[in-house]
């Protein structure tokens, strides 16, 4: 069977059932519920420090009203971070390379922030559609432009996460294929290509972490505009 580079983004299945749900639930196993023996455990201490750091960074642009979203934002950050990093392991599937999943995360959360603003401060939320001091002839055009920019926010969130992870996975596969192909022909070039692959893998680890952070940070910024 001939396989293309994009076959790695196909959801694996077993007996005709997609395994994407199992892949999404697996990261939760990395965060066991605490009990007495884990209170002073190094792993639990590291997890608590990471949770504190993530929560502090995400809630920095929010006021006290936005702190109600701390659990949602922190849980989303940990889930995206774990899924993105686990997707870099060999023979694994990355659910966040699927636009459908990213849009299923981005659209409801963006809509929740928008509805929160319309419920709590409708005048201020609608006021974002028309900047202050706009000339009268430009009012209809600016309202249309601001409405479009508002509506494409969830699309931008989903496409950004999908595109960055997909590009990274494709680059890793292309360079690894080149390294294996060049090994019997030009061993020196193959070794140099392998070194480039290692550097690219380190870069992709950073990208996986940064993209999870950017996704949730933008949601927190959208929330700040509406509270």
C-alpha positions as CSV (number, residue, x, y, z in Angstrom):
1,X,0.0,0.0,0.0
2,X,1.3,3.4,-0.9
3,X,1.1,5.9,1.9
4,X,1.2,9.7,1.6
5,X,2.6,12.2,4.0
6,X,-0.9,13.2,5.1
7,X,-1.9,9.7,6.1
8,X,-0.5,10.4,9.6
9,X,-3.3,12.9,10.2
10,X,-6.0,10.3,9.6
11,X,-7.8,9.2,12.7
12,X,-6.8,5.6,13.6
13,X,-9.6,3.1,14.0
14,X,-10.1,-0.3,15.5
15,X,-12.9,-2.6,14.3
16,X,-14.3,0.4,12.5
17,X,-14.4,2.6,15.6
18,X,-12.3,5.8,15.8
19,X,-9.7,5.8,18.5
20,X,-9.6,9.6,18.7
21,X,-11.7,9.6,21.9
22,X,-9.3,7.3,23.6
23,X,-6.4,9.5,22.5
24,X,-8.2,12.5,24.0
25,X,-8.8,10.8,27.3
26,X,-5.4,9.3,27.7
27,X,-3.7,12.6,28.9
28,X,-5.9,12.5,32.0
29,X,-4.1,9.5,33.2
30,X,-1.0,11.6,33.6
31,X,-2.6,13.6,36.4
32,X,-3.8,11.2,39.1
33,X,-6.0,12.3,41.9
34,X,-3.9,13.2,44.9
35,X,-3.9,11.0,48.1
36,X,-1.8,10.9,51.2
37,X,1.2,9.3,49.6
38,X,1.4,11.9,46.8
39,X,1.2,15.0,49.0
40,X,5.0,15.3,49.3
41,X,5.8,13.5,46.1
42,X,8.1,15.3,43.7
43,X,5.8,14.6,40.7
44,X,2.8,16.1,42.5
45,X,4.9,19.1,43.6
46,X,6.0,19.7,40.0
47,X,2.4,19.4,38.8
48,X,1.2,21.9,41.5
49,X,4.0,24.3,40.5
50,X,3.1,24.0,36.8
51,X,-0.7,24.5,37.6
52,X,0.1,27.6,39.7
53,X,2.4,29.1,36.9
54,X,-0.2,28.4,34.2
55,X,-3.1,29.8,36.3
56,X,-1.1,32.9,37.2
57,X,-0.2,33.7,33.6
58,X,-3.7,33.1,32.2
59,X,-5.5,35.2,34.9
60,X,-3.0,38.1,34.7
61,X,-5.1,40.1,32.1
62,X,-8.4,39.3,33.8
63,X,-10.1,41.1,36.7
64,X,-11.7,39.4,39.6
65,X,-14.9,38.6,37.7
66,X,-12.9,36.6,35.1
67,X,-11.4,34.4,37.8
68,X,-14.5,32.3,37.7
69,X,-13.1,30.9,34.4
70,X,-9.9,29.8,36.1
71,X,-10.8,26.1,36.2
72,X,-12.0,26.0,32.6
73,X,-8.9,27.9,31.2
74,X,-6.4,25.9,33.2
75,X,-8.0,22.6,32.3
76,X,-8.1,23.5,28.6
77,X,-4.4,24.5,28.8
78,X,-3.3,21.3,30.4
79,X,-5.4,19.2,27.9
80,X,-4.0,20.9,24.9
81,X,-0.5,20.8,26.3
82,X,-0.6,17.1,27.0
83,X,-2.2,16.2,23.7
84,X,0.3,18.3,21.7
85,X,3.3,16.9,23.4
86,X,2.0,13.3,23.3
87,X,1.4,13.7,19.6
88,X,5.2,14.1,19.0
89,X,5.9,10.6,20.2
90,X,6.4,7.9,17.5
91,X,3.3,5.9,16.3
92,X,0.9,8.3,18.0
93,X,-2.0,10.4,16.7
94,X,-2.5,14.1,17.5
95,X,-6.2,15.0,17.7
96,X,-5.3,18.7,17.6
97,X,-4.2,18.4,14.0
98,X,-7.9,18.0,13.2
99,X,-9.6,21.3,12.4
100,X,-12.9,19.8,13.5
101,X,-11.7,19.2,17.0
102,X,-10.0,22.6,17.3
103,X,-13.2,24.4,16.1
104,X,-15.3,22.3,18.5
105,X,-13.1,23.8,21.3
106,X,-12.8,27.3,20.0
107,X,-16.3,28.1,18.9
108,X,-18.3,27.3,22.1
109,X,-15.7,29.0,24.3
110,X,-15.6,32.1,22.1
111,X,-19.4,32.2,22.0
112,X,-19.5,31.8,25.8
113,X,-17.3,34.9,26.2
114,X,-19.4,36.8,23.7
115,X,-22.7,35.9,25.4
116,X,-21.2,36.8,28.8
117,X,-20.4,40.3,27.5
118,X,-23.8,40.8,25.9
119,X,-25.5,39.7,29.1
120,X,-23.4,41.7,31.6
121,X,-22.6,44.9,29.6
122,X,-24.5,44.9,26.3
123,X,-23.7,48.6,25.5
124,X,-19.9,48.1,26.0
125,X,-19.9,44.9,24.0
126,X,-21.7,46.4,21.1
127,X,-19.6,49.5,21.4
128,X,-16.6,47.5,20.2
129,X,-18.1,47.3,16.8
130,X,-17.8,51.1,16.3
131,X,-14.7,52.9,17.4
132,X,-15.2,56.3,19.1
133,X,-14.8,59.3,16.8
134,X,-15.6,57.5,13.6
135,X,-16.7,59.8,10.7
136,X,-20.4,59.3,9.9
137,X,-19.9,58.1,6.3
138,X,-17.6,55.3,7.5
139,X,-19.9,54.0,10.2
140,X,-21.6,51.3,8.1
141,X,-18.3,50.1,6.6
142,X,-16.6,50.0,10.0
143,X,-19.5,48.1,11.7
144,X,-19.3,45.5,8.9
145,X,-15.6,45.2,9.2
146,X,-15.6,44.9,13.0
147,X,-18.4,42.4,12.8
148,X,-16.5,40.2,10.4
149,X,-13.3,40.4,12.5
150,X,-15.4,39.4,15.5
151,X,-16.9,36.4,13.8
152,X,-13.7,35.1,12.4
153,X,-12.0,34.9,15.8
154,X,-13.0,31.2,16.5
155,X,-11.9,30.3,13.0
156,X,-8.5,32.0,13.6
157,X,-8.1,30.1,16.8
158,X,-8.8,26.7,15.3
159,X,-6.9,27.3,12.1
160,X,-3.8,28.7,13.9
161,X,-3.5,25.6,16.1
162,X,-4.2,23.2,13.3
163,X,-1.8,24.8,10.8
164,X,1.2,25.1,13.2
165,X,1.0,21.5,14.4
166,X,0.3,20.1,10.9
167,X,3.3,22.0,9.4
168,X,5.6,20.8,12.2
169,X,4.5,17.1,11.8
170,X,5.0,17.3,8.0
171,X,8.5,18.8,8.3
172,X,9.5,16.1,10.8
173,X,8.3,13.4,8.4
174,X,9.9,15.0,5.4
175,X,13.3,15.4,7.0
176,X,13.2,11.9,8.6
177,X,12.3,10.4,5.2
178,X,15.2,12.2,3.6
179,X,17.6,11.1,6.3
180,X,16.6,7.4,5.8
181,X,16.8,7.7,2.0
182,X,20.2,9.3,2.0
183,X,21.8,6.9,4.5
184,X,23.0,4.3,2.0
185,X,23.9,6.8,-0.6
186,X,25.5,9.8,1.3
187,X,26.0,8.8,5.0
188,X,27.5,12.2,5.9
189,X,24.6,14.1,4.6
190,X,22.2,11.7,6.3
191,X,23.9,12.3,9.6
192,X,23.7,16.1,9.2
193,X,20.0,15.7,8.2
194,X,19.5,13.7,11.4
195,X,21.0,16.5,13.5
196,X,18.7,18.9,11.8
197,X,15.8,16.6,12.6
198,X,16.8,16.6,16.3
199,X,16.9,20.4,16.3
200,X,13.5,20.5,14.6
201,X,12.0,18.1,17.1
202,X,13.2,20.3,19.9
203,X,11.6,23.3,18.1
204,X,8.3,21.3,17.7
205,X,8.2,20.6,21.4
206,X,8.4,24.4,22.0
207,X,5.8,25.0,19.3
208,X,3.4,22.5,20.9
209,X,3.7,24.3,24.3
210,X,3.5,27.8,22.8
211,X,0.4,27.0,20.7
212,X,-1.5,25.6,23.6
213,X,-0.6,28.7,25.6
214,X,-1.5,31.1,22.8
215,X,-4.9,29.3,22.2
216,X,-5.9,29.8,25.9
217,X,-4.4,33.2,26.3
218,X,-6.4,34.6,23.3
219,X,-9.5,33.2,24.9
220,X,-8.7,34.9,28.2
221,X,-8.2,38.2,26.2
222,X,-11.5,37.8,24.5
223,X,-13.0,37.2,27.9
224,X,-11.5,40.3,29.3
225,X,-13.1,42.4,26.6
226,X,-16.5,41.2,27.7
227,X,-16.4,41.4,31.5
